[in-house]
């Protein structure tokens, strides 16, 4: 497990997370494990800018 420095800016974080979900990770749980961040923490950060994870689309919308 690696700990990445995630962008503090929520819009940049959204862009990074959706790119990783599209290109590298099977789902949000795998992405969170790679980033070393709790899923709830990541979802909360993106919920603050009105984005929710869509399991079917495998991205934040």
PDB file as gemmi writes it, atoms N, CA and C in Angstrom:
CRYST1    1.000    1.000    1.000  90.00  90.00  90.00 P 1                      
ATOM      1  N   UNK A   1       0.844  -1.168   0.000  1.00  0.00           N  
ATOM      2  CA  UNK A   1       0.000   0.000   0.000  1.00  0.00           C  
ATOM      3  C   UNK A   1       0.895   1.238   0.000  1.00  0.00           C  
ATOM      4  N   UNK A   2       0.556   2.189  -0.835  1.00  0.00           N  
ATOM      5  CA  UNK A   2       1.305   3.429  -0.956  1.00  0.00           C  
ATOM      6  C   UNK A   2       0.470   4.577  -0.426  1.00  0.00           C  
ATOM      7  N   UNK A   3       1.159   5.591   0.063  1.00  0.00           N  
ATOM      8  CA  UNK A   3       0.451   6.808   0.493  1.00  0.00           C  
ATOM      9  C   UNK A   3       0.841   7.904  -0.474  1.00  0.00           C  
ATOM     10  N   UNK A   4      -0.112   8.336  -1.283  1.00  0.00           N  
ATOM     11  CA  UNK A   4       0.117   9.400  -2.246  1.00  0.00           C  
ATOM     12  C   UNK A   4      -0.293  10.732  -1.636  1.00  0.00           C  
ATOM     13  N   UNK A   5       0.362  11.780  -2.075  1.00  0.00           N  
ATOM     14  CA  UNK A   5      -0.052  13.125  -1.696  1.00  0.00           C  
ATOM     15  C   UNK A   5      -1.201  13.498  -2.630  1.00  0.00           C  
ATOM     16  N   UNK A   6      -2.394  13.533  -2.095  1.00  0.00           N  
ATOM     17  CA  UNK A   6      -3.565  13.844  -2.901  1.00  0.00           C  
ATOM     18  C   UNK A   6      -3.726  15.355  -3.013  1.00  0.00           C  
ATOM     19  N   UNK A   7      -4.256  15.820  -4.139  1.00  0.00           N  
ATOM     20  CA  UNK A   7      -4.475  17.259  -4.293  1.00  0.00           C  
ATOM     21  C   UNK A   7      -5.409  17.797  -3.214  1.00  0.00           C  
ATOM     22  N   UNK A   8      -5.079  18.959  -2.682  1.00  0.00           N  
ATOM     23  CA  UNK A   8      -5.941  19.603  -1.685  1.00  0.00           C  
ATOM     24  C   UNK A   8      -7.160  20.229  -2.342  1.00  0.00           C  
ATOM     25  N   UNK A   9      -6.995  20.689  -3.565  1.00  0.00           N  
ATOM     26  CA  UNK A   9      -8.104  21.293  -4.305  1.00  0.00           C  
ATOM     27  C   UNK A   9      -9.093  20.194  -4.690  1.00  0.00           C  
ATOM     28  N   UNK A  10     -10.355  20.298  -4.275  1.00  0.00           N  
ATOM     29  CA  UNK A  10     -11.313  19.225  -4.536  1.00  0.00           C  
ATOM     30  C   UNK A  10     -11.590  18.976  -6.020  1.00  0.00           C  
ATOM     31  N   UNK A  11     -11.504  19.989  -6.847  1.00  0.00           N  
ATOM     32  CA  UNK A  11     -11.740  19.791  -8.282  1.00  0.00           C  
ATOM     33  C   UNK A  11     -10.572  19.019  -8.905  1.00  0.00           C  
ATOM     34  N   UNK A  12      -9.363  19.326  -8.473  1.00  0.00           N  
ATOM     35  CA  UNK A  12      -8.196  18.570  -8.950  1.00  0.00           C  
ATOM     36  C   UNK A  12      -8.265  17.131  -8.441  1.00  0.00           C  
ATOM     37  N   UNK A  13      -8.713  16.958  -7.208  1.00  0.00           N  
ATOM     38  CA  UNK A  13      -8.881  15.621  -6.644  1.00  0.00           C  
ATOM     39  C   UNK A  13      -9.895  14.832  -7.457  1.00  0.00           C  
ATOM     40  N   UNK A  14     -11.008  15.453  -7.790  1.00  0.00           N  
ATOM     41  CA  UNK A  14     -12.038  14.811  -8.613  1.00  0.00           C  
ATOM     42  C   UNK A  14     -11.458  14.346  -9.943  1.00  0.00           C  
ATOM     43  N   UNK A  15     -10.704  15.217 -10.585  1.00  0.00           N  
ATOM     44  CA  UNK A  15     -10.107  14.877 -11.870  1.00  0.00           C  
ATOM     45  C   UNK A  15      -9.166  13.680 -11.742  1.00  0.00           C  
ATOM     46  N   UNK A  16      -8.308  13.706 -10.731  1.00  0.00           N  
ATOM     47  CA  UNK A  16      -7.364  12.608 -10.513  1.00  0.00           C  
ATOM     48  C   UNK A  16      -8.091  11.301 -10.231  1.00  0.00           C  
ATOM     49  N   UNK A  17      -9.063  11.352  -9.346  1.00  0.00           N  
ATOM     50  CA  UNK A  17      -9.785  10.142  -8.951  1.00  0.00           C  
ATOM     51  C   UNK A  17     -10.536   9.542 -10.143  1.00  0.00           C  
ATOM     52  N   UNK A  18     -11.240  10.358 -10.906  1.00  0.00           N  
ATOM     53  CA  UNK A  18     -11.979   9.815 -12.051  1.00  0.00           C  
ATOM     54  C   UNK A  18     -11.043   9.280 -13.129  1.00  0.00           C  
ATOM     55  N   UNK A  19      -9.890   9.919 -13.315  1.00  0.00           N  
ATOM     56  CA  UNK A  19      -8.910   9.408 -14.279  1.00  0.00           C  
ATOM     57  C   UNK A  19      -8.385   8.047 -13.829  1.00  0.00           C  
ATOM     58  N   UNK A  20      -8.062   7.944 -12.536  1.00  0.00           N  
ATOM     59  CA  UNK A  20      -7.564   6.670 -12.016  1.00  0.00           C  
ATOM     60  C   UNK A  20      -8.629   5.582 -12.116  1.00  0.00           C  
ATOM     61  N   UNK A  21      -9.876   5.920 -11.824  1.00  0.00           N  
ATOM     62  CA  UNK A  21     -10.947   4.939 -11.936  1.00  0.00           C  
ATOM     63  C   UNK A  21     -11.133   4.499 -13.385  1.00  0.00           C  
ATOM     64  N   UNK A  22     -10.971   5.401 -14.296  1.00  0.00           N  
ATOM     65  CA  UNK A  22     -11.117   5.087 -15.721  1.00  0.00           C  
ATOM     66  C   UNK A  22      -9.954   4.236 -16.228  1.00  0.00           C  
ATOM     67  N   UNK A  23      -8.722   4.586 -15.817  1.00  0.00           N  
ATOM     68  CA  UNK A  23      -7.546   3.994 -16.446  1.00  0.00           C  
ATOM     69  C   UNK A  23      -6.822   2.912 -15.649  1.00  0.00           C  
ATOM     70  N   UNK A  24      -6.962   2.902 -14.317  1.00  0.00           N  
ATOM     71  CA  UNK A  24      -6.107   2.019 -13.532  1.00  0.00           C  
ATOM     72  C   UNK A  24      -6.812   1.136 -12.513  1.00  0.00           C  
ATOM     73  N   UNK A  25      -7.860   1.608 -11.892  1.00  0.00           N  
ATOM     74  CA  UNK A  25      -8.469   0.872 -10.794  1.00  0.00           C  
ATOM     75  C   UNK A  25      -9.801   0.265 -11.191  1.00  0.00           C  
ATOM     76  N   UNK A  26     -10.070  -0.916 -10.648  1.00  0.00           N  
ATOM     77  CA  UNK A  26     -11.321  -1.614 -10.933  1.00  0.00           C  
ATOM     78  C   UNK A  26     -12.520  -0.948 -10.275  1.00  0.00           C  
ATOM     79  N   UNK A  27     -12.309  -0.392  -9.086  1.00  0.00           N  
ATOM     80  CA  UNK A  27     -13.413   0.231  -8.360  1.00  0.00           C  
ATOM     81  C   UNK A  27     -12.865   1.189  -7.313  1.00  0.00           C  
ATOM     82  N   UNK A  28     -13.775   1.831  -6.599  1.00  0.00           N  
ATOM     83  CA  UNK A  28     -13.385   2.839  -5.624  1.00  0.00           C  
ATOM     84  C   UNK A  28     -12.604   2.235  -4.460  1.00  0.00           C  
ATOM     85  N   UNK A  29     -12.962   1.043  -4.032  1.00  0.00           N  
ATOM     86  CA  UNK A  29     -12.250   0.412  -2.927  1.00  0.00           C  
ATOM     87  C   UNK A  29     -10.785   0.148  -3.289  1.00  0.00           C  
ATOM     88  N   UNK A  30     -10.535  -0.327  -4.496  1.00  0.00           N  
ATOM     89  CA  UNK A  30      -9.161  -0.569  -4.939  1.00  0.00           C  
ATOM     90  C   UNK A  30      -8.383   0.746  -5.019  1.00  0.00           C  
ATOM     91  N   UNK A  31      -9.015   1.783  -5.545  1.00  0.00           N  
ATOM     92  CA  UNK A  31      -8.372   3.092  -5.637  1.00  0.00           C  
ATOM     93  C   UNK A  31      -8.006   3.602  -4.244  1.00  0.00           C  
ATOM     94  N   UNK A  32      -8.922   3.495  -3.296  1.00  0.00           N  
ATOM     95  CA  UNK A  32      -8.661   3.964  -1.933  1.00  0.00           C  
ATOM     96  C   UNK A  32      -7.513   3.184  -1.304  1.00  0.00           C  
ATOM     97  N   UNK A  33      -7.448   1.896  -1.558  1.00  0.00           N  
ATOM     98  CA  UNK A  33      -6.338   1.088  -1.041  1.00  0.00           C  
ATOM     99  C   UNK A  33      -5.020   1.567  -1.644  1.00  0.00           C  
ATOM    100  N   UNK A  34      -5.014   1.841  -2.944  1.00  0.00           N  
ATOM    101  CA  UNK A  34      -3.799   2.347  -3.604  1.00  0.00           C  
ATOM    102  C   UNK A  34      -3.373   3.696  -3.035  1.00  0.00           C  
ATOM    103  N   UNK A  35      -4.329   4.556  -2.752  1.00  0.00           N  
ATOM    104  CA  UNK A  35      -4.033   5.892  -2.230  1.00  0.00           C  
ATOM    105  C   UNK A  35      -3.777   5.888  -0.728  1.00  0.00           C  
ATOM    106  N   UNK A  36      -4.165   4.819  -0.056  1.00  0.00           N  
ATOM    107  CA  UNK A  36      -4.009   4.764   1.393  1.00  0.00           C  
ATOM    108  C   UNK A  36      -4.948   5.729   2.098  1.00  0.00           C  
ATOM    109  N   UNK A  37      -6.177   5.838   1.579  1.00  0.00           N  
ATOM    110  CA  UNK A  37      -7.172   6.744   2.147  1.00  0.00           C  
ATOM    111  C   UNK A  37      -8.459   5.959   2.391  1.00  0.00           C  
ATOM    112  N   UNK A  38      -9.156   6.305   3.452  1.00  0.00           N  
ATOM    113  CA  UNK A  38     -10.438   5.666   3.736  1.00  0.00           C  
ATOM    114  C   UNK A  38     -11.465   6.106   2.696  1.00  0.00           C  
ATOM    115  N   UNK A  39     -12.242   5.156   2.232  1.00  0.00           N  
ATOM    116  CA  UNK A  39     -13.270   5.459   1.231  1.00  0.00           C  
ATOM    117  C   UNK A  39     -14.189   6.573   1.711  1.00  0.00           C  
ATOM    118  N   UNK A  40     -14.600   6.503   2.966  1.00  0.00           N  
ATOM    119  CA  UNK A  40     -15.515   7.495   3.516  1.00  0.00           C  
ATOM    120  C   UNK A  40     -14.903   8.896   3.473  1.00  0.00           C  
ATOM    121  N   UNK A  41     -13.612   8.986   3.752  1.00  0.00           N  
ATOM    122  CA  UNK A  41     -12.921  10.278   3.722  1.00  0.00           C  
ATOM    123  C   UNK A  41     -12.910  10.865   2.312  1.00  0.00           C  
ATOM    124  N   UNK A  42     -12.609  10.029   1.328  1.00  0.00           N  
ATOM    125  CA  UNK A  42     -12.581  10.490  -0.060  1.00  0.00           C  
ATOM    126  C   UNK A  42     -13.981  10.892  -0.517  1.00  0.00           C  
ATOM    127  N   UNK A  43     -14.973  10.060  -0.213  1.00  0.00           N  
ATOM    128  CA  UNK A  43     -16.342  10.391  -0.610  1.00  0.00           C  
ATOM    129  C   UNK A  43     -16.809  11.690   0.038  1.00  0.00           C  
ATOM    130  N   UNK A  44     -16.425  11.920   1.281  1.00  0.00           N  
ATOM    131  CA  UNK A  44     -16.821  13.148   1.969  1.00  0.00           C  
ATOM    132  C   UNK A  44     -16.200  14.377   1.302  1.00  0.00           C  
ATOM    133  N   UNK A  45     -14.927  14.275   0.941  1.00  0.00           N  
ATOM    134  CA  UNK A  45     -14.249  15.401   0.281  1.00  0.00           C  
ATOM    135  C   UNK A  45     -14.937  15.755  -1.033  1.00  0.00           C  
ATOM    136  N   UNK A  46     -15.367  14.744  -1.779  1.00  0.00           N  
ATOM    137  CA  UNK A  46     -15.994  15.016  -3.072  1.00  0.00           C  
ATOM    138  C   UNK A  46     -17.479  15.344  -2.926  1.00  0.00           C  
ATOM    139  N   UNK A  47     -18.085  14.882  -1.861  1.00  0.00           N  
ATOM    140  CA  UNK A  47     -19.474  15.255  -1.581  1.00  0.00           C  
ATOM    141  C   UNK A  47     -19.568  16.750  -1.282  1.00  0.00           C  
ATOM    142  N   UNK A  48     -18.482  17.304  -0.705  1.00  0.00           N  
ATOM    143  CA  UNK A  48     -18.449  18.740  -0.404  1.00  0.00           C  
ATOM    144  C   UNK A  48     -18.595  19.599  -1.656  1.00  0.00           C  
ATOM    145  N   UNK A  49     -18.245  19.053  -2.827  1.00  0.00           N  
ATOM    146  CA  UNK A  49     -18.429  19.793  -4.090  1.00  0.00           C  
ATOM    147  C   UNK A  49     -19.550  19.147  -4.922  1.00  0.00           C  
ATOM    148  N   UNK A  50     -20.437  18.446  -4.220  1.00  0.00           N  
ATOM    149  CA  UNK A  50     -21.658  17.877  -4.816  1.00  0.00           C  
ATOM    150  C   UNK A  50     -21.408  16.751  -5.812  1.00  0.00           C  
ATOM    151  N   UNK A  51     -20.404  15.917  -5.548  1.00  0.00           N  
ATOM    152  CA  UNK A  51     -20.161  14.734  -6.371  1.00  0.00           C  
ATOM    153  C   UNK A  51     -20.345  13.489  -5.520  1.00  0.00           C  
ATOM    154  N   UNK A  52     -21.004  12.496  -6.105  1.00  0.00           N  
ATOM    155  CA  UNK A  52     -21.239  11.211  -5.449  1.00  0.00           C  
ATOM    156  C   UNK A  52     -20.682  10.110  -6.349  1.00  0.00           C  
ATOM    157  N   UNK A  53     -20.230   9.032  -5.721  1.00  0.00           N  
ATOM    158  CA  UNK A  53     -19.722   7.901  -6.490  1.00  0.00           C  
ATOM    159  C   UNK A  53     -20.877   7.100  -7.062  1.00  0.00           C  
ATOM    160  N   UNK A  54     -20.803   6.788  -8.342  1.00  0.00           N  
ATOM    161  CA  UNK A  54     -21.801   5.979  -9.021  1.00  0.00           C  
ATOM    162  C   UNK A  54     -21.179   4.612  -9.282  1.00  0.00           C  
ATOM    163  N   UNK A  55     -21.670   3.590  -8.569  1.00  0.00           N  
ATOM    164  CA  UNK A  55     -21.121   2.229  -8.711  1.00  0.00           C  
ATOM    165  C   UNK A  55     -21.240   1.701 -10.128  1.00  0.00           C  
ATOM    166  N   UNK A  56     -22.351   1.996 -10.768  1.00  0.00           N  
ATOM    167  CA  UNK A  56     -22.572   1.480 -12.123  1.00  0.00           C  
ATOM    168  C   UNK A  56     -21.589   2.104 -13.128  1.00  0.00           C  
ATOM    169  N   UNK A  57     -21.389   3.422 -13.024  1.00  0.00           N  
ATOM    170  CA  UNK A  57     -20.484   4.113 -13.942  1.00  0.00           C  
ATOM    171  C   UNK A  57     -19.023   4.022 -13.513  1.00  0.00           C  
ATOM    172  N   UNK A  58     -18.804   3.658 -12.234  1.00  0.00           N  
ATOM    173  CA  UNK A  58     -17.464   3.585 -11.641  1.00  0.00           C  
ATOM    174  C   UNK A  58     -16.731   4.918 -11.732  1.00  0.00           C  
ATOM    175  N   UNK A  59     -17.441   5.989 -11.356  1.00  0.00           N  
ATOM    176  CA  UNK A  59     -16.838   7.320 -11.312  1.00  0.00           C  
ATOM    177  C   UNK A  59     -17.705   8.225 -10.463  1.00  0.00           C  
ATOM    178  N   UNK A  60     -17.138   9.375 -10.134  1.00  0.00           N  
ATOM    179  CA  UNK A  60     -17.892  10.389  -9.401  1.00  0.00           C  
ATOM    180  C   UNK A  60     -18.631  11.267 -10.393  1.00  0.00           C  
ATOM    181  N   UNK A  61     -19.907  11.466 -10.131  1.00  0.00           N  
ATOM    182  CA  UNK A  61     -20.751  12.279 -11.018  1.00  0.00           C  
ATOM    183  C   UNK A  61     -21.530  13.285 -10.191  1.00  0.00           C  
TER     184      UNK A  61                                                      
END                                                                             
